[in-house]
Amino acid sequence: MNKEQALAIFEDYKIRRIYDEKSEMWFFSVVDVVAALIQQPDYQAARNYWKVLKNRLRKEGSESVTKCNRLKLEATDGKKYMTDVANPETLLRLIQSVPSPKAEPIKLWLAKVGYERIQDMSDPARSLDRARDYWKQHGRSEKWIQQRMMGQETRNKLTDYWKEHDIKEQDEYAILTNIIHQEWSGVSIKKHKEIKELKTQNLRDHMSEAELIFTALAEFSTRQIAESVDATGMIENAKAGKKGGNIAKKARFELEQKTGKSVVTGENFLPPAPAHLNKKLREHLDE
């Protein structure tokens, strides 16, 4: 597993973190976060605090503790030791258990998000409006937003079908999605994100209009094919995904031949990209 390591600064406290390429997620040192929250500069004291808190949470049956992983992080002596780490979701849950004024802003934010979620459940249009406002604030055009939302609806119908036909695990959803994407685009989701120089960002939020259209065509075709044969389980749905993706691939080839332009692009909505982006794109597409 390739890892990219860095230091995140929380006021005067350094929060060690590690990026997992496989899950495409950051993991943060729990002890470092606890030290910042309780304003404890002594590492051993913060470690003891976390040890006591972890035991209490375990006795209470908290899932947060069980979801903490152990990965090697570099210590002040330059050596790497196994350390408790957590992804952002788990970390936010743990923060709620720490009585600290530093945690209050985050707790208030979590309460606000929870309240918005309840509102969304009773009125789904609210979440759609919020997403539309978010994309507008980040410079997306009305045309792009419409295509993004239509693509999401197509995606939701496909995952609903999978859910009802023995696709349960999150890993299985990811595998099937990658099969479809690889088939229509010629690159894996991971490779496509590399082309766009994305890390933790959502790939679809950085797709061009054409990429969104072909992704939707591939997923729409996959669902139609799966429904026609009542595809059930991984093997049958993987076959449907290949066929659905192939339909979009043929359409992509035809468009590219007519226009002379590649549908798969390094364009994104990040701050201005470095000059080597186009060269990197060509290298990926030539592989």
BAROBA-405045 format. One record per residue: x, y, z of N, C-alpha, C, O in turn; residue in three letters. Coordinates in steps of 0.2 Angstrom, whole numbers, padded with zeros to 4 digits, always signed. Example, Ala and Ser with C-alpha at 12.3 -4.5 7.8 and 13.67 -1.06 7.14 Angstrom:
<atoms>
+0066-0028+0039+0062-0022+0039+0066-0016+0039+0071-0017+0042ALA
+0064-0011+0035+0068-0005+0036+0064+0000+0039+0067+0006+0040SER
</atoms>
This chain:
<atoms>
+0004-0006+0000+0000+0000+0000+0004+0006+0000+0008+0007+0005MET
+0004+0010-0005+0008+0017-0005+0005+0022-0001-0001+0022+0000ASN
+0009+0025+0003+0007+0030+0008+0010+0036+0007+0016+0037+0006LYS
+0006+0042+0008+0009+0048+0008+0008+0051+0014+0002+0052+0017GLU
+0014+0053+0018+0013+0056+0024+0014+0063+0025+0018+0066+0020GLN
+0011+0067+0030+0012+0074+0030+0010+0076+0037+0008+0072+0041ALA
+0011+0082+0039+0010+0085+0046+0004+0090+0045+0005+0094+0041LEU
-0001+0089+0049-0006+0094+0049-0006+0098+0056-0004+0095+0061ALA
-0006+0105+0055-0005+0109+0061-0012+0111+0064-0016+0114+0061ILE
-0013+0110+0071-0019+0112+0074-0016+0117+0080-0014+0115+0085PHE
-0016+0124+0078-0013+0129+0082-0006+0127+0084-0002+0127+0079GLU
-0004+0126+0090+0003+0124+0091+0004+0117+0092+0010+0114+0094ASP
-0001+0113+0090+0000+0105+0090+0000+0102+0083-0003+0104+0079TYR
+0005+0098+0082+0006+0094+0076+0002+0088+0076+0002+0084+0081LYS
-0003+0087+0071-0007+0081+0070-0004+0077+0065-0004+0079+0059ILE
-0001+0071+0067+0001+0067+0062-0004+0064+0058-0010+0062+0061ARG
-0003+0063+0052-0008+0059+0047-0005+0055+0042+0001+0056+0040ARG
-0009+0051+0039-0006+0046+0034-0012+0045+0029-0018+0044+0031ILE
-0010+0046+0022-0015+0045+0017-0015+0038+0014-0010+0035+0012TYR
-0021+0035+0015-0021+0028+0012-0023+0028+0005-0029+0030+0004ASP
-0019+0026+0000-0021+0026-0007-0026+0022-0009-0031+0023-0013GLU
-0027+0016-0005-0032+0011-0007-0039+0013-0005-0043+0013-0010LYS
-0040+0016+0001-0046+0018+0003-0047+0026+0001-0053+0028+0001SER
-0042+0029-0002-0042+0036-0004-0045+0040+0002-0049+0044+0001GLU
-0042+0039+0008-0044+0043+0014-0038+0044+0019-0033+0041+0019MET
-0039+0050+0022-0034+0052+0027-0035+0049+0034-0041+0048+0036TRP
-0030+0046+0037-0031+0044+0044-0026+0048+0049-0021+0050+0047PHE
-0029+0050+0054-0026+0055+0059-0024+0051+0065-0028+0047+0068PHE
-0019+0054+0068-0016+0051+0075-0021+0053+0080-0022+0059+0081SER
-0025+0048+0084-0030+0050+0089-0026+0053+0095-0029+0058+0097VAL
-0020+0051+0097-0017+0054+0103-0015+0061+0101-0016+0065+0106VAL
-0013+0063+0095-0011+0070+0093-0018+0074+0094-0017+0080+0096ASP
-0023+0072+0091-0029+0076+0091-0032+0077+0099-0034+0082+0101VAL
-0031+0071+0103-0033+0072+0110-0029+0077+0113-0031+0081+0117VAL
-0022+0077+0112-0017+0081+0115-0019+0089+0113-0019+0093+0118ALA
-0021+0090+0107-0023+0097+0105-0030+0099+0109-0031+0104+0111ALA
-0035+0094+0109-0041+0096+0112-0041+0097+0120-0044+0102+0122LEU
-0036+0093+0123-0036+0094+0131-0030+0099+0132-0028+0100+0138ILE
-0027+0102+0127-0021+0106+0128-0016+0103+0132-0013+0106+0137GLN
-0014+0097+0130-0008+0094+0134-0002+0093+0130-0002+0088+0125GLN
+0003+0097+0131+0009+0096+0127+0013+0090+0128+0017+0088+0124PRO
+0012+0087+0134+0016+0081+0135+0013+0075+0132+0007+0073+0133ASP
+0016+0072+0128+0014+0066+0124+0011+0060+0128+0006+0058+0127TYR
+0015+0058+0133+0014+0053+0137+0007+0054+0141+0003+0049+0142GLN
+0006+0060+0143+0000+0062+0147-0006+0061+0142-0011+0059+0145ALA
-0005+0064+0136-0010+0063+0131-0012+0056+0130-0018+0054+0129ALA
-0007+0052+0129-0007+0045+0128-0011+0041+0133-0016+0037+0132ARG
-0010+0043+0140-0013+0040+0145-0020+0042+0145-0025+0038+0147ASN
-0022+0049+0144-0029+0051+0143-0033+0047+0138-0038+0045+0140TYR
-0030+0046+0132-0033+0042+0127-0034+0035+0129-0039+0032+0128TRP
-0029+0032+0133-0030+0025+0135-0036+0025+0140-0040+0020+0139LYS
-0037+0029+0145-0042+0029+0149-0049+0030+0145-0054+0027+0147VAL
-0049+0035+0141-0055+0036+0137-0057+0030+0133-0063+0029+0132LEU
-0052+0027+0130-0053+0021+0125-0056+0016+0129-0061+0012+0127LYS
-0054+0014+0135-0057+0009+0140-0064+0011+0142-0068+0006+0142ASN
-0065+0017+0143-0072+0019+0145-0077+0018+0139-0082+0015+0140ARG
-0075+0020+0133-0079+0020+0127-0080+0012+0126-0086+0011+0123LEU
-0075+0008+0127-0076+0001+0125-0081-0002+0130-0085-0006+0128ARG
-0081+0000+0136-0085-0003+0141-0092-0001+0139-0097-0004+0141LYS
-0093+0006+0137-0100+0008+0135-0102+0005+0128-0108+0007+0126GLU
-0098+0001+0125-0100-0002+0119-0100+0003+0113-0103+0002+0108GLY
-0095+0008+0113-0095+0013+0108-0091+0009+0102-0086+0006+0102SER
-0094+0010+0096-0091+0008+0090-0085+0012+0087-0081+0009+0083GLU
-0084+0018+0090-0079+0022+0088-0072+0019+0089-0068+0020+0085SER
-0072+0016+0095-0065+0013+0097-0063+0007+0092-0058+0006+0090VAL
-0068+0003+0091-0067-0003+0086-0066-0001+0079-0062-0005+0076THR
-0068+0005+0077-0066+0007+0071-0059+0011+0070-0057+0013+0065LYS
-0056+0012+0076-0049+0014+0075-0044+0009+0073-0044+0003+0075CYS
-0040+0011+0068-0035+0007+0066-0028+0008+0069-0028+0013+0073ASN
-0023+0004+0068-0017+0005+0070-0012+0005+0064-0011+0000+0061ARG
-0008+0011+0063-0004+0011+0058+0003+0014+0060+0003+0017+0066LEU
+0008+0013+0057+0015+0016+0059+0015+0023+0057+0015+0025+0051LYS
+0017+0027+0062+0018+0034+0061+0025+0036+0064+0027+0033+0069LEU
+0028+0041+0061+0034+0043+0063+0034+0047+0070+0030+0052+0070GLU
+0038+0045+0075+0038+0049+0081+0044+0054+0081+0047+0055+0076ALA
+0044+0058+0087+0049+0063+0087+0056+0060+0087+0061+0064+0085THR
+0057+0054+0088+0064+0051+0088+0066+0049+0081+0071+0046+0080ASP
+0061+0050+0076+0063+0048+0069+0061+0041+0067+0061+0039+0062GLY
+0059+0037+0072+0057+0030+0071+0049+0030+0070+0046+0034+0073LYS
+0047+0024+0067+0040+0023+0066+0037+0018+0071+0040+0013+0072LYS
+0032+0020+0074+0028+0015+0079+0021+0014+0077+0018+0019+0074TYR
+0018+0009+0079+0011+0008+0078+0007+0012+0082+0008+0013+0088MET
+0002+0016+0079-0001+0021+0083-0009+0021+0081-0010+0019+0075THR
-0013+0022+0086-0020+0022+0085-0022+0028+0080-0020+0034+0081ASP
-0025+0027+0074-0027+0032+0070-0035+0031+0068-0038+0026+0069VAL
-0038+0036+0066-0045+0036+0064-0046+0040+0058-0043+0045+0057ALA
-0051+0038+0054-0053+0042+0048-0057+0048+0051-0059+0048+0057ASN
-0059+0053+0046-0063+0059+0049-0069+0058+0052-0071+0061+0057PRO
-0073+0053+0050-0079+0051+0052-0079+0049+0060-0082+0051+0064GLU
-0074+0044+0060-0073+0041+0067-0070+0046+0072-0072+0046+0078THR
-0066+0050+0069-0063+0055+0073-0068+0060+0076-0067+0062+0082LEU
-0073+0062+0072-0078+0067+0074-0082+0064+0080-0084+0067+0084LEU
-0083+0057+0079-0087+0054+0085-0083+0054+0091-0086+0055+0097ARG
-0076+0053+0091-0072+0053+0097-0072+0060+0100-0072+0060+0106LEU
-0071+0065+0096-0071+0072+0098-0077+0073+0103-0076+0077+0107ILE
-0083+0070+0101-0089+0072+0105-0088+0069+0112-0092+0071+0117GLN
-0083+0064+0113-0082+0061+0120-0077+0065+0124-0076+0063+0130SER
-0074+0070+0121-0069+0074+0125-0072+0080+0127-0073+0085+0123VAL
-0072+0081+0134-0074+0088+0137-0069+0093+0136-0065+0094+0140PRO
-0070+0097+0130-0065+0102+0129-0068+0108+0125-0072+0107+0121SER
-0066+0114+0127-0069+0120+0124-0067+0120+0117-0070+0123+0112PRO
-0061+0117+0115-0058+0116+0108-0063+0112+0104-0063+0113+0098LYS
-0067+0107+0107-0071+0103+0104-0078+0106+0102-0082+0103+0098ALA
-0080+0111+0106-0086+0114+0106-0088+0116+0099-0094+0115+0097GLU
-0084+0120+0095-0086+0122+0088-0088+0116+0084-0092+0116+0080PRO
-0084+0111+0085-0085+0105+0081-0091+0101+0083-0095+0099+0078ILE
-0093+0101+0089-0099+0098+0092-0105+0102+0089-0110+0099+0087LYS
-0105+0108+0089-0110+0113+0087-0111+0111+0079-0117+0111+0077LEU
-0106+0111+0076-0106+0109+0068-0110+0103+0067-0114+0102+0063TRP
-0108+0098+0071-0111+0091+0070-0118+0091+0072-0122+0088+0069LEU
-0120+0095+0077-0127+0096+0079-0131+0099+0073-0137+0097+0071ALA
-0128+0104+0070-0131+0107+0064-0132+0103+0058-0137+0102+0055LYS
-0127+0099+0057-0127+0094+0051-0132+0089+0053-0136+0087+0048VAL
-0133+0086+0059-0138+0081+0061-0145+0084+0060-0149+0081+0058GLY
-0146+0090+0062-0152+0094+0061-0154+0094+0054-0160+0093+0052TYR
-0149+0096+0050-0150+0097+0042-0152+0090+0039-0156+0089+0035GLU
-0149+0085+0042-0150+0078+0040-0158+0076+0041-0161+0073+0037ARG
-0160+0078+0047-0167+0076+0049-0172+0080+0044-0177+0077+0042ILE
-0170+0086+0043-0174+0090+0038-0174+0087+0031-0179+0087+0028GLN
-0168+0085+0029-0168+0082+0022-0172+0075+0022-0175+0074+0016ASP
-0172+0072+0027-0176+0065+0027-0184+0067+0026-0187+0063+0023MET
-0186+0072+0029-0193+0074+0029-0195+0078+0022-0200+0078+0020SER
-0189+0081+0019-0190+0085+0013-0184+0085+0009-0179+0089+0009ASP
-0183+0079+0005-0177+0078+0001-0175+0084-0003-0169+0084-0005PRO
-0180+0088-0005-0178+0093-0010-0173+0098-0007-0170+0102-0010ALA
-0173+0098+0000-0169+0103+0004-0161+0101+0002-0157+0105+0001ARG
-0160+0095+0002-0153+0092+0001-0151+0094-0006-0145+0095-0007SER
-0156+0093-0011-0154+0095-0018-0153+0102-0019-0148+0104-0022LEU
-0157+0106-0015-0156+0114-0016-0149+0115-0013-0145+0120-0015ASP
-0147+0112-0007-0141+0113-0004-0135+0111-0009-0130+0115-0009ARG
-0135+0106-0012-0130+0104-0017-0130+0109-0022-0124+0110-0024ALA
-0135+0111-0025-0135+0116-0030-0132+0122-0028-0128+0125-0032ARG
-0133+0124-0022-0130+0131-0020-0123+0130-0019-0119+0134-0021ASP
-0121+0124-0017-0114+0122-0016-0110+0123-0022-0105+0126-0023TYR
-0113+0119-0027-0109+0119-0034-0109+0126-0037-0104+0128-0040TRP
-0115+0130-0036-0115+0137-0039-0109+0141-0035-0105+0145-0039LYS
-0108+0141-0029-0103+0144-0025-0096+0142-0028-0091+0146-0027GLN
-0095+0136-0030-0089+0134-0033-0088+0135-0040-0084+0131-0043HIS
-0092+0139-0043-0091+0141-0050-0094+0136-0055-0092+0137-0061GLY
-0099+0132-0054-0101+0127-0059-0107+0131-0062-0111+0135-0059ARG
-0108+0129-0069-0113+0132-0073-0120+0129-0072-0120+0123-0069SER
-0125+0132-0073-0132+0129-0073-0132+0122-0077-0135+0117-0075GLU
-0129+0122-0083-0129+0117-0087-0125+0111-0084-0128+0105-0084LYS
-0119+0112-0081-0116+0107-0078-0119+0104-0072-0120+0098-0071TRP
-0122+0109-0068-0126+0107-0062-0132+0102-0064-0133+0097-0061ILE
-0135+0104-0069-0141+0100-0071-0139+0093-0073-0142+0088-0072GLN
-0133+0092-0077-0130+0086-0079-0128+0082-0073-0129+0076-0073GLN
-0125+0085-0068-0122+0082-0062-0128+0079-0058-0127+0073-0056ARG
-0133+0082-0058-0139+0080-0054-0143+0074-0058-0145+0070-0054MET
-0143+0075-0064-0146+0069-0068-0142+0063-0068-0145+0058-0067MET
-0136+0064-0068-0131+0058-0067-0132+0055-0060-0131+0049-0060GLY
-0133+0059-0055-0133+0056-0048-0140+0052-0048-0140+0047-0044GLN
-0145+0055-0051-0151+0051-0051-0151+0044-0054-0153+0039-0052GLU
-0147+0044-0060-0146+0038-0064-0141+0033-0059-0143+0027-0059THR
-0137+0036-0056-0132+0032-0051-0136+0029-0046-0136+0023-0044ARG
-0141+0033-0043-0145+0031-0037-0150+0025-0039-0151+0020-0035ASN
-0152+0025-0045-0157+0020-0048-0153+0013-0048-0155+0008-0047LYS
-0146+0014-0051-0142+0008-0051-0140+0005-0045-0141-0001-0044LEU
-0138+0009-0040-0137+0006-0033-0143+0004-0030-0142-0001-0026THR
-0149+0006-0031-0155+0004-0028-0156-0004-0031-0158-0008-0027ASP
-0154-0004-0037-0155-0011-0041-0150-0016-0037-0152-0021-0036TYR
-0144-0014-0037-0139-0018-0034-0141-0020-0027-0140-0026-0025TRP
-0143-0015-0023-0145-0017-0016-0151-0022-0016-0151-0026-0011LYS
-0155-0022-0020-0161-0027-0021-0159-0034-0024-0163-0038-0024GLU
-0152-0034-0026-0150-0040-0030-0143-0043-0027-0139-0044-0031HIS
-0143-0043-0020-0138-0046-0017-0131-0043-0017-0126-0046-0017ASP
-0131-0036-0018-0125-0032-0018-0125-0028-0012-0129-0023-0011ILE
-0122-0031-0006-0123-0028+0000-0117-0024+0003-0117-0018+0005LYS
-0111-0027+0002-0105-0024+0005-0103-0017+0001-0103-0017-0005GLU
-0100-0012+0004-0097-0006+0001-0092-0008-0004-0091-0005-0009GLN
-0088-0013-0002-0082-0015-0007-0085-0017-0014-0082-0016-0019ASP
-0091-0021-0013-0094-0023-0019-0096-0018-0024-0096-0018-0030GLU
-0099-0013-0021-0102-0007-0024-0096-0004-0028-0096-0002-0034TYR
-0090-0003-0024-0084+0000-0027-0081-0004-0033-0079-0001-0038ALA
-0081-0010-0032-0078-0015-0038-0083-0014-0044-0080-0013-0049ILE
-0089-0015-0043-0094-0014-0049-0093-0007-0052-0093-0007-0058LEU
-0093-0002-0048-0092+0005-0051-0086+0005-0055-0086+0009-0060THR
-0081+0003-0053-0074+0003-0056-0074-0001-0063-0071+0001-0068ASN
-0078-0007-0063-0078-0011-0069-0082-0007-0074-0079-0006-0080ILE
-0087-0003-0072-0091+0001-0077-0087+0006-0080-0086+0008-0086ILE
-0083+0010-0075-0079+0016-0077-0073+0014-0081-0072+0017-0086HIS
-0070+0008-0079-0064+0006-0083-0066+0004-0090-0063+0006-0095GLN
-0072+0001-0091-0075-0001-0097-0076+0005-0102-0074+0005-0108GLU
-0080+0010-0100-0082+0015-0104-0076+0020-0105-0075+0023-0111TRP
-0072+0022-0100-0067+0027-0101-0060+0025-0103-0056+0028-0105SER
-0059+0018-0101-0052+0015-0103-0047+0016-0097-0041+0014-0098GLY
-0049+0019-0092-0045+0020-0086-0049+0019-0080-0055+0019-0080VAL
-0045+0016-0075-0049+0015-0068-0051+0022-0065-0048+0027-0067SER
-0055+0021-0060-0057+0027-0056-0050+0030-0053-0050+0036-0053ILE
-0046+0026-0050-0040+0029-0047-0036+0032-0052-0033+0038-0051LYS
-0035+0030-0058-0031+0033-0063-0034+0039-0066-0030+0044-0067LYS
-0041+0039-0066-0044+0045-0068-0043+0051-0063-0042+0057-0065HIS
-0043+0049-0057-0042+0054-0052-0035+0057-0052-0034+0063-0051LYS
-0030+0052-0054-0023+0055-0054-0022+0059-0060-0019+0064-0060GLU
-0026+0058-0066-0026+0062-0072-0028+0069-0070-0026+0074-0072ILE
-0033+0070-0066-0036+0076-0064-0033+0079-0058-0034+0084-0055LYS
-0028+0075-0055-0024+0078-0049-0028+0078-0043-0027+0083-0039GLU
-0032+0074-0042-0037+0074-0036-0034+0069-0031-0031+0064-0033LEU
-0036+0070-0025-0034+0066-0019-0040+0063-0016-0043+0058-0018LYS
-0043+0067-0011-0049+0065-0008-0055+0067-0011-0061+0066-0009THR
-0055+0072-0016-0061+0075-0019-0065+0070-0023-0062+0065-0025GLN
-0071+0071-0023-0076+0067-0027-0074+0068-0035-0075+0073-0037ASN
-0073+0062-0038-0071+0062-0045-0077+0066-0049-0076+0070-0054LEU
-0083+0064-0048-0089+0066-0052-0090+0074-0051-0092+0077-0056ARG
-0088+0077-0045-0088+0084-0045-0083+0088-0049-0083+0094-0049ASP
-0078+0084-0052-0073+0087-0056-0073+0084-0063-0068+0085-0067HIS
-0079+0081-0065-0079+0079-0072-0082+0084-0076-0085+0089-0074MET
-0080+0084-0083-0082+0088-0088-0089+0086-0089-0092+0081-0087SER
-0093+0090-0093-0100+0089-0095-0100+0082-0099-0104+0078-0098GLU
-0095+0081-0103-0095+0075-0107-0093+0069-0103-0097+0064-0104ALA
-0089+0070-0098-0087+0064-0094-0094+0062-0090-0095+0056-0089GLU
-0097+0067-0087-0104+0066-0084-0109+0062-0088-0112+0057-0086LEU
-0109+0064-0094-0114+0061-0099-0112+0054-0100-0117+0049-0100ILE
-0106+0052-0102-0104+0046-0103-0104+0041-0097-0106+0035-0098PHE
-0103+0044-0091-0103+0040-0085-0111+0038-0084-0112+0032-0082THR
-0115+0043-0085-0122+0042-0084-0125+0036-0089-0129+0032-0088ALA
-0122+0037-0096-0124+0032-0101-0122+0025-0099-0126+0020-0100LEU
-0116+0025-0097-0113+0018-0095-0118+0015-0089-0119+0009-0089ALA
-0119+0019-0084-0123+0016-0078-0130+0015-0080-0133+0011-0077GLU
-0133+0019-0084-0140+0018-0086-0140+0012-0090-0145+0008-0089PHE
-0136+0011-0095-0135+0005-0099-0134-0002-0095-0137-0007-0096SER
-0130-0001-0090-0129-0007-0085-0135-0009-0082-0137-0015-0081THR
-0139-0004-0079-0145-0005-0076-0150-0009-0080-0154-0013-0078ARG
-0151-0006-0086-0156-0009-0091-0154-0016-0093-0158-0020-0093GLN
-0148-0017-0094-0145-0024-0095-0146-0029-0089-0149-0034-0090ILE
-0145-0026-0083-0146-0030-0077-0153-0032-0076-0154-0038-0075ALA
-0157-0027-0077-0164-0029-0076-0167-0034-0082-0172-0038-0080GLU
-0164-0033-0088-0167-0038-0093-0165-0045-0092-0169-0049-0094SER
-0160-0046-0088-0158-0053-0086-0159-0055-0079-0157-0060-0076VAL
-0162-0050-0075-0162-0051-0068-0156-0053-0064-0155-0057-0060ASP
-0151-0049-0066-0144-0050-0064-0144-0050-0056-0146-0045-0053ALA
-0141-0055-0053-0141-0056-0046-0134-0058-0043-0131-0062-0046THR
-0131-0054-0038-0125-0056-0036-0119-0052-0040-0120-0049-0045GLY
-0113-0053-0037-0107-0050-0040-0106-0052-0047-0105-0048-0052MET
-0105-0059-0049-0103-0061-0055-0108-0059-0061-0106-0056-0066ILE
-0115-0059-0060-0119-0057-0065-0120-0050-0066-0120-0047-0071GLU
-0119-0046-0060-0119-0039-0061-0113-0036-0064-0113-0031-0067ASN
-0107-0040-0063-0101-0038-0066-0101-0038-0073-0099-0034-0077ALA
-0104-0044-0076-0105-0045-0083-0110-0039-0086-0108-0037-0091LYS
-0115-0038-0082-0119-0032-0084-0116-0026-0085-0117-0021-0089ALA
-0111-0024-0080-0107-0018-0080-0102-0018-0085-0102-0012-0088GLY
-0099-0023-0087-0095-0023-0093-0099-0022-0099-0096-0018-0104LYS
-0105-0025-0100-0109-0023-0106-0111-0016-0106-0111-0013-0112LYS
-0113-0014-0101-0116-0007-0100-0110-0002-0102-0111+0003-0105GLY
-0105-0003-0099-0099+0001-0100-0097+0001-0107-0094+0006-0110GLY
-0097-0005-0110-0095-0006-0117-0099-0001-0122-0097+0001-0127ASN
-0106-0001-0120-0110+0003-0125-0108+0010-0125-0108+0014-0130ILE
-0106+0013-0119-0104+0020-0118-0097+0021-0121-0095+0026-0124ALA
-0093+0015-0121-0086+0016-0124-0087+0016-0132-0083+0020-0134LYS
-0091+0013-0135-0092+0013-0142-0094+0020-0144-0092+0023-0149LYS
-0099+0023-0140-0101+0030-0141-0096+0035-0140-0095+0040-0144ALA
-0091+0034-0135-0086+0038-0134-0081+0038-0140-0079+0043-0142ARG
-0079+0032-0142-0075+0031-0148-0077+0035-0154-0073+0038-0158PHE
-0084+0034-0155-0087+0038-0161-0086+0045-0160-0085+0049-0165GLU
-0088+0048-0155-0087+0055-0153-0080+0058-0154-0079+0063-0157LEU
-0075+0054-0151-0068+0056-0152-0066+0056-0159-0062+0060-0161GLU
-0068+0051-0163-0066+0051-0170-0069+0057-0174-0066+0059-0178GLN
-0075+0059-0172-0078+0065-0175-0075+0071-0173-0074+0076-0177LYS
-0073+0072-0167-0071+0078-0164-0064+0079-0164-0061+0084-0164THR
-0060+0073-0164-0053+0073-0163-0051+0075-0156-0045+0077-0155GLY
-0056+0075-0151-0054+0077-0144-0056+0071-0139-0060+0067-0140LYS
-0051+0070-0134-0052+0065-0129-0058+0067-0125-0058+0072-0122SER
-0062+0062-0123-0068+0063-0118-0065+0063-0111-0066+0068-0107VAL
-0060+0059-0110-0057+0059-0103-0052+0064-0103-0047+0065-0107VAL
-0053+0069-0098-0049+0075-0098-0046+0076-0091-0048+0074-0086THR
-0040+0080-0091-0037+0082-0085-0040+0088-0082-0038+0090-0076GLY
-0045+0091-0085-0049+0097-0082-0052+0095-0075-0055+0090-0074GLU
-0052+0100-0071-0055+0100-0065-0057+0106-0062-0056+0111-0066ASN
-0060+0107-0056-0062+0113-0053-0058+0115-0047-0060+0119-0043PHE
-0052+0112-0047-0047+0114-0042-0044+0121-0044-0045+0124-0049LEU
-0040+0124-0039-0037+0130-0041-0032+0129-0047-0031+0123-0048PRO
-0030+0134-0050-0026+0133-0057-0021+0128-0056-0017+0128-0051PRO
-0021+0123-0061-0017+0117-0061-0010+0119-0063-0009+0124-0067ALA
-0005+0115-0061+0002+0117-0064+0003+0115-0071-0001+0112-0074PRO
+0008+0118-0074+0009+0118-0081+0010+0111-0084+0009+0109-0090ALA
+0012+0106-0079+0014+0099-0082+0008+0095-0083+0008+0089-0085HIS
+0002+0098-0081-0004+0094-0081-0006+0091-0088-0007+0085-0088LEU
-0005+0095-0093-0007+0092-0100-0002+0086-0102-0004+0081-0105ASN
+0005+0087-0100+0010+0082-0101+0008+0075-0097+0008+0070-0100LYS
+0006+0076-0091+0004+0070-0087-0002+0067-0090-0003+0061-0090LYS
-0007+0071-0092-0013+0068-0096-0011+0064-0101-0013+0058-0102LEU
-0007+0066-0106-0005+0063-0112-0001+0056-0110-0002+0051-0113ARG
+0003+0056-0105+0007+0050-0102+0002+0045-0100+0003+0039-0102GLU
-0004+0047-0096-0008+0042-0094-0012+0039-0100-0014+0033-0100HIS
-0015+0043-0104-0019+0041-0110-0015+0037-0115-0018+0033-0118LEU
-0008+0038-0115-0004+0034-0119-0002+0027-0117+0000+0022-0120ASP
-0003+0026-0110-0002+0020-0107-0006+0014-0109-0005+0008-0107GLU
</atoms>
